[in-house]
C-alpha cells in the first residue's frame, strides 16, 4: 500500500509558465497502468495549448480557472471533474489570484512526460 499526500510544497516546476507537478502514484511506484499527477498552477499561470495521443481525467482540488478543449472554453472550480479525449488540443489557465490545484490521471507510460504537462 502507498499513501502520499497531495502537497503543493512537494511539487516541482515543469516546463510551463508558473506550473509545478508531483507524481502521486506512477511507474516508479510500480503502478502497472495508470499514474495520478498533482498539478499546481499559480495565479496567472497556464499550461501550453497542447495535445497527445492519450486521454486523461482531471479533478479540481482547489481554486478556479478555465479549461480549453478543442476550441471550447469552460470555467472550472474546486470539485469539478472532466475528461480530455486523446488528440484534442487543450489548455488549463488560472485567471484567479489563488493557486489552481488539480489531479490528472494518465497512462503510466506518460507519468513524467514534461513535453505534454497539465495533460
N, C-alpha and C positions, 0 to 999 in steps of 0.2 A: 504494500500500500504506500502511496505517496501523498503527502499533504504539503501544500505550498501556498502561502498567502499571495493574493494579488496586491502587491505593494508598489505604489508608484515610485518609491525611493529605491527600488531594486531594478528598475527598468534601465536599459542602456540606449543611448542615442542610435538611431538608424539614419540612413542616408536620405533624410527628408527634412523639411522645414519644421523645427520645433516639435519633433515626434520621437518618442522612445518606446522600446518594446521589451517585454520579458516573456520568454517561453515558459509557460506554466507546466505543461507536460508535453514532451516531444520525443524525438528519436533518441536523444541522449538518455532518456528515462526508459528506453526500450518499448515505447508505445508502438505497436505494430501498424496502426492505420491512420490515426488522427493526432493532430497536435493542437493544443489550445494556447493561444498567444494573448497577452495582455498589452494593449497599446495605450499610451498617454499622449494626447495632442494638446499642446499648450495653447493658451489664448492667441488667436491669430494664425495658428499653425494649420497645416494640412498635409495630406498625403499627395503624391503626384497623381495626375489622371493616368491610370494605367489599366491593363488587362492581363489576364493569364488564362491558361487552359485548365484551370480547376475552379470549382465552386468554393464558396465559403459562407459560413453562417456567422452572424455577429450579434452580440448582446451589449447594450449600452449600460455600463455600471454607474456612471456619474457624468453629469454635465449635459450640455446641449450643443447642437451643431447642425450640419446638413450632410446628406449623402447624395451624391450624384451617381446615377446608374443608367447607362445607355441614353444619356441626354435628359433624363428626368431628375429633378432636384426635389428632395423631400426634407423636411425638418425632422430631426431625431432628438430624443431626450432619454434620460435615465429610465430604464425599464423596457425600452423598445428592443425588439428582436427583428432582424431582417436577413434576407437571403440574397446573395450576389451570385447569379449564374456564371458559369465559365464563359470566358471570351467577351464579357461585357465591360466596356470602359467605365471606370468608377473612380470616385474620389471622396474622401472624408474631409470635412472642413470644420474647424472650431471658430465660430463667429462670436463667441461669448467672451466674458472676462474671467472665466473659470476653466480649469482643465477639463477636457473631454476624455473619459476613460471607457474603453470597450474591450470585450473579449472577442477573439476571432478564431474560429475552428477551420483548419485546413488539413489537407493530406500531410502525413508525417514527412514525406519526401520534400516538402516545401517549408518546414517549420522555421528555418533560419534564413530564408531567401530574402536578402537585403535589396534585391533589384525590384521586387514587387511587394513592398511593405504595405501595411494597412489593408492587406489583402482580405 
